[in-house]
Amino acid sequence: MSEICVLGTGMAGYGAAHKLREAGTRGILFDKKPHYGGHTASFGFEGKYTFDEGPHVSFTKHERLQKLFAESIDNNYEVLHTKVNNYWKGHWVKHPAQVNLHGLPTDLVINVIKDFVAAQQKQHGEIVNYEQWLRASFGDTFAENFPMQYTIKYHTTEAKNKSLDWIGPRLYQAKLEEVLRGALQPASVDVHYISNFRYPSHGGFVAYLKRFMDSSEVRLDHKLKSIDPKAKEVTFANGNKVSYKGIVSSVPLPDLIPTIQGTPKEVLEAAAKLACTEVVIVNLVVNRPDLIDAHWTYIYDQDIFFTRLSTPHLQSPHNVPPGCGSIQAECYYSKKYRPLDRTPKDCIEPTIRDLKKIGILREDDQILFRDVMHIDYANVIFDLERAAALKIVHGYLDELGIGYCGRYGDWAYIWTDESFISGENAAEKVLKKI
């Protein structure tokens, strides 16, 4: 039995361990935290409230993964039709906004349509950043009022500082007829890339991992301290050392690279250039469930404290007691572009204030629970330095034979199923080299 160290116990680590097990290879999973799950962790509070580490849902179209995830929770899951909306200057707009302009100020709608038509007829030349892509795709008015505003709030940097290799299906590129219909009619056809999703009925999103982790060799409270690629030995902060024949890692690259003994200066410098947001998540439970009829909401206004909202009680009724509603508000920062300027708990009151301002909370609501999570790594920032720096870092790991996976190993904007497959691929890659 060959021994592989899997660093990280999130969805990518799960995928790696699954592949190793299928290959008849022993894998030991390590996590720096006292619980497993990585970014997909879920937490119970006061024995009655469940919150994930940010909003997580499963909308994979891979039948193999659908089956695997479903079996891991004995097919006990909710199936929900996705409801997503936007808040813009006092207006609630169905998502995506570009095909749901009805009800917005008349002058704004006219200018959006005029600019959209003009953009479709214009030759834009080479498009090298996200702002240029937005203007070419949607026209100036929509680009400036919606996605460019959201980019500053969510990615903490301007659209002109972002590359194009992350977009995928995330921004719907509408036809003129769809824009016109959405402007003239109050109801529009659903075109969001997530039409339906699944969510575990009990235990939060991390329930998808529980059965597998229970049958795996998992060592918690093992924070990575150093990797000696010559001696093939991993040392942890608690003093434990483990010899390995291969490593699969979902540890964030800026944290992983400095632990590798003998790393060249240029690789260390490249890893330091990789940017990522951090997020303070404000969790609230309120004494009524009719807070907002959406699973998540995008907030464009710069004067609203939070960037995105989600509603765990709508994902599963078991996330809160009957008669209650729950909200997660995400507040984004980044070390590179917008450093966190307050303690995480100082985000609670501004969040409550602005939830009242936009009409989700009432003055007479009873807040039954309030707490915060501070997540060091939230979303990869696809700034213009990313591609070159990542090529250097990944090239170095490839030379060492260290498999990297997951959102922070691939340093990519990937979803649950993609993280799982990333872990499988990394494990397979490592197995071929031992």
N, C-alpha and C positions, 0 to 999 in steps of 0.2 A: 504494500500500500504506500504510494507516494504521498508526501505531506505538502499541502499547499496552504499558505497563510492568506486568508481573505481579510483584508483590512476594511472594516465598515460593514454594518449589518442592516443597511437600508435595502431598497428594492434591487439595486444593482448587485449588492452582496448576495442577496437571495438568489438572483439569477446565476451568479458565479457558482454558488454552492450547489444549486440544482444541477448545473452542467457537470460539476465534479462528481456528484453522486451518480449521475447517469453513466459517467465514465469509469465508475468503480474506484475513484480516487478519494483519498481522505483529505478533507478540507477543514481547517479550524478557523472559525470566524472570531474576529476581535473588534471590540468597540470601545472608544474612550469613555463613553457615558455609562451610567449604571443601568441603562435600559437599552434594549435593541430597537431597531426600526429606523435609525438615522433620520432623514428628513421626513420619512413617512410615519414617524412616531405619533401615538395618540396618548392622551393623559386624562385620567379621571380625577375629578375634584369633588371633595365632600361626599363622595360615594354616590353622586347623582348627576353630575355634569361631565360631559365628554367633549374635549376639544382636540383636534388634530394640530400638528405643527404647521398651521396654514391650511388653506383649502386643498383637499385632495379628493379626486373622483376617478373612477375607472371607466374609460370610454373606448377601450381597445377594440379594434376590429379583427384582431388575431384570434381565430377560434381556439387555437391551442392554449393561448394565455387566458382567454375567457373561461375555458374549462378548468384550467389549473387554479385560477384565483377562486372560482366558484366552489370547487371541491375543497379548497383549504378552509372554507367557512361553512361547509355542509350545505351549500346552496342557499344559505340564509342571508339574502341581500335584498335591498330595495332597488327597484328599477324606476328611474325618474326621467320625465321629459324636461330637458334643460330649459330653464328660464334665466335669461341674462338681460340686464338693462344698464343704462348709463344715466349719470346725473350731470347736467350741464346748465349752469346759471339758472337754477330754479326749475328746469324742465327735466322730466323723466322720459327717456328715449329708449325704445327697444333697441337691442343690439343685433347687428351692427348698425351704427348710427347713419352710415352713408346711404342706406336704403330705408331709413325710418325717419325722414326729416319732417314728417307731418306734425304740426303743432309748434314747431320752432318759429322764431320771429321771421316774418315775411321777407324782409330785406336779406336776412342771412340765407334763407332757402334759395332766393333768386340768385344771389351771388355764388352760392355753392354750385348750383346747376350751370350757371354761365361759365364758371371756371372749370367745371368738370368737362363740359363740352369742348372748351378751348384746349384743355390739356390733352384730350384724345386726338385733337387735330394737329397738335404741335410736334415738331421734331425736337427731341430733348437732348440728343447727343449722348455721349457716354455718361451713364449714371453710376456714381462711385460711392455715394453715401445714402443713408436712409432718408434724409430730408429731400434730396433730389428725387428719390423714388416716390415719396409721398406726394410731392407736387406734380410729378408726371402721372401718377395713378389717379389722384383725386382732385387735382386743382388746388390753387393756393388757399382759397377760403376754407375749405374743409380741412386741409392739411394743417393750417395754422391754428384753427379753433379746436380741433379734436385730437388727432394722434400726436401732433407735435407737443401739445400741452400735456398729454398723458405720458409721453416719453420722459419729459422732465420730472414728473412726479414718480414714475415707476422705475425708470432706469437711472435717474439722478443726473443725467447728462443730456445735452441737446441732440436732436435728431441728426444734425450735420456731423456729429462725432461718432455716429454709429455706422457699422457696415451693413451689408445686405444679406449675409449668409445665415440668418436666423429666422427669416420671415415665414417661409413655408406657407401653410394654409391659414395662418393666424389673422391676416388682414384680408378680408373678402374684397375682391376686385369686381365691382358691380358693372353691369351693363347700363346704358343710358335709360332704357325702359324701366329697369328696376329702380333707379334713382327717381325717375319721374313718378312712378306708381307709389313709391314710398313717401313722396312729398305730397301727393294728392289724396291718398287714402289713409285712414287711421290704422288699418290693419295690413300687415305684409306677410309674405311667405317666409317661413324660417329658413335662413341660409347660414346660420352659425355652424362652424365646423364640428361642434359637439351637439348632436340632436338628442341623444339619450345617454344616460350613464348609470352605472351601478355603484352602490355604496353598501358596505356591511351593515346589517340591521343592528348588530350589537358590537360594542368594543372599539368603535372608531375605525379609521382606515387601516391602522396597523394590524387589525384582526386578520387581514390577508396573509400576514407573515407568521402568525402565532403557531400554527400546527407544524410548519416547517422548522421554525426555530426550536420548538420543543424537542424535535427529533435530531437536532444538529448539535455539534460541539461548539458552544458559544462561550467566549470569555469576555465578560464585561469589565468595566473599570480598567481597561488596558489602553492608555493613551500612548500613541507612538512617540518614541524618543529618538531612535536612530535605526538606520538600515545600513548594514555593512555588506555591500554586494560582493566583496571578495571572499569573506568568510561565510557568506550566506546566513547571516544572523540578524534577527530583529530584536531590538531592545525596547522595553516599554518603561514608562515613567515610574511604574511601581516596582521596578527592579527585575522583573521577569525577562528572561531571554529565551528566544525560540529559534532553532535552526530551521531552515526552510529549503525546499527544492524549487519552489516557485512562489511568486507573490502576485496576488490580484488586489488592486487597491481602488477604492472609491473615495479615499481621503482627498480633500481639496488640494489641487496642485500647488498653490502657494504655501500650504502647510507641509505637503509631502516632500517637495524638492529639498528644502533645507535640512531634512533629517537624513538624507543619503550621504554617507561619508565619501569625500573625494569629489563632490559635485563641482564642475568647472564654474568659474565666475560668470561666464556669459549665460549659463543655464540658470544660475541663481538670479541674475538680473532679469532674465526673460520671465521667470516665474513671478517675480515681484511686479511685473507690468500687467499681469492678468487681473482684471478688475471684476468685482462682484458687488451686488448690493447686499446690505444687511437689512433686517426688518424687525421692527417692534410690532408685535401682534397684540392688540387689546381684545381680550375676551370678556364678553358681558352676557349675563342671563337676566331676562326681564320677565315680569309677571304676566305677560300675555304673548301669544304666538303670532298675532297679526301685525308683525312689524313691517315687513316688506315682502312682496310676492315675487322674489327672485332668488336664485341660488347664489349668484354673485353679481356685483354691481361695480362698474368702473366710474371713478370720480375724476372729472377733468379740471375742476376749478382749483386754481392755485391757492385760494384762500381757505379751502377746506383742508383740515389737518391730515386726513387719511387719504389713501389712494384707491383702495379697493375694499369692498365689503363682501362677506359671505355669511350664510345663515345655516349653521350646523343642524339646527332643529328641523330644517326642511330636507336635509340629507337623510336623516333617520329620526323618527319620533322618539327613539330611545336615547338620544343624546342629551335630552333634558326631561324633567318630570312633566306630566300632563299639565297643560295650561300655561306652559312657559315658552319663551322664545329665546334664541341665542344669536349673538352677532360676533363675528370676528372682523376687526378693522385692521388693515395693514398700513403701516407707516414706514416709508422707505428712506434709507440713508446709504451712504457708501464712504469708505475710507478715502477713496480717490477723489470723489466729486462733491459729496455732501456729508461731511462727518456728523455723526450723532452728537447733538448739542445739548442733551439733557439725559437724565436717568430714564430708563425704560418706564418706570412707574409714573414719571411726569408726563407720559403720553396719554394717561387714562382720562384726565379731566378735559383736555382739549378735544379728545375724541367724543366724549359724552356731550360736550357743548355743541359740536358741529353735527352730531346725530340729531340733536334737537333743532338745530338751524335748518337742516334739510328736511325735517318733518318725519323722521323715522322714530325718534323717541319723543314722548310727551313729557310735559313738566310733572305730571302726576304719576308717571311710571315708577314702579318700584324696582330698583336694580338689586337683584337677589345675589349676584356674584359678579366680581370684577377682578381681573388679574391680567398680567402681561407675560408674554414670552419674548425673549430677545434672541434672534437667530443670526449668527455671524455670517452665514452663507445663505443667501436667498436666491437671487437670479444672476446668472452670468451676464455681464455687461459686454455686448458685442461692439466695443469701441474700435477705433481704427488701429490700435496697437495690438489687438488680440491675435490676429491671424499669424503675424510674423513671430510673435513671442511663443504662441502655442506650438508652432512648427518646431522650434528649438527644443522646447520642453518635452514634447512627445517623442521627438527623435532621440533624445537622451534616454528616455525610459525604454524605448524600443531597443537601444543598444544594450541596456542592462537586462533586458528580458522581463521587465516588470510590467504586468498587465494593468491597464488603467480603464476605469469604467464609471458609469453613472454621470450625473449632471456635472459634478465637480472634478471627475477624473477625465472625462471627455472634454470638459469645459465647454458644454453645449447647452442649448435650451431644449431639453428633452423631457418627455412625459413618462408616466409610470411604466407603460409597456416597453417603451424605448430604453428605459433604464434597465429593466429586467433583461432584455435582449443584449444590451451593452455588456452586462455582467457575464452572460453566457459566452459572448464572443471573446471577452478578455480571458476567461477561463480556458476556452478552447485554444487560444493563442499561446497561453502559458504551457498547457499540456503538450503542445507540439515541440516545445523547446527543452523539456526535461527528459 
